[in-house]
Amino acid sequence: MTASRFGLPTAERLAELLAPITDAERLADVGDWLVQCDTGADFLARVGAAPAAGNSDRV
């Protein structure tokens, strides 16, 4: 879905950013941001700012 919404480069970068994220709530946030963000740059910025595994602070 990311590639169809924001293009293949964004989808490829997303895969890199998601690799260290293991928290189910964080992954759910990413799904929400995919719908909420207007641009691929905004989407990647949000995902990139999300803490990796084990951090319970919400972004």
VMD Tcl script that draws the C-alpha trace (Angstrom):
set ca {
  {0.00 0.00 0.00}
  {2.85 2.42 0.75}
  {4.24 2.12 -2.78}
  {0.87 2.80 -4.38}
  {0.26 5.82 -2.13}
  {3.71 7.42 -1.94}
  {5.87 5.59 -4.49}
  {8.46 2.83 -4.47}
  {11.33 4.88 -2.95}
  {9.17 5.67 0.08}
  {8.16 2.02 0.41}
  {11.79 0.91 0.25}
  {12.82 3.42 2.91}
  {9.87 2.36 5.06}
  {11.09 -1.23 5.00}
  {14.44 -0.06 6.38}
  {12.79 2.02 9.09}
  {10.42 -0.78 10.14}
  {13.14 -3.40 10.53}
  {14.01 -2.50 14.16}
  {10.43 -1.84 15.25}
  {8.93 -4.80 17.09}
  {6.29 -3.15 19.24}
  {2.77 -3.92 17.97}
  {1.48 -0.50 19.04}
  {4.23 1.23 17.06}
  {3.36 -0.81 13.98}
  {-0.30 0.13 14.42}
  {0.78 3.77 14.60}
  {2.60 3.35 11.29}
  {-0.61 2.08 9.71}
  {-2.49 5.09 11.02}
  {0.18 7.48 9.74}
  {0.01 5.90 6.31}
  {-3.60 7.04 6.10}
  {-3.14 10.38 7.87}
  {-0.03 11.77 6.18}
  {-0.37 13.81 3.00}
  {3.15 13.24 1.70}
  {5.71 10.47 1.70}
  {8.20 12.82 3.35}
  {5.83 13.50 6.25}
  {5.09 9.79 6.58}
  {8.77 8.81 6.66}
  {9.53 11.58 9.15}
  {6.91 10.21 11.53}
  {8.11 6.64 11.15}
  {11.73 7.71 11.54}
  {10.89 9.54 14.74}
  {9.18 6.51 16.25}
  {11.27 4.83 18.93}
  {12.38 1.29 18.17}
  {11.54 -1.80 20.20}
  {10.90 -1.64 23.88}
  {10.08 2.05 24.27}
  {6.57 2.74 25.45}
  {6.60 6.51 24.79}
  {4.09 7.38 22.10}
  {5.02 9.67 19.21}
}
mol new
graphics top color blue
foreach p $ca { graphics top sphere $p radius 0.5 }
foreach p [lrange $ca 0 end-1] q [lrange $ca 1 end] { graphics top cylinder $p $q radius 0.2 }
display resetview
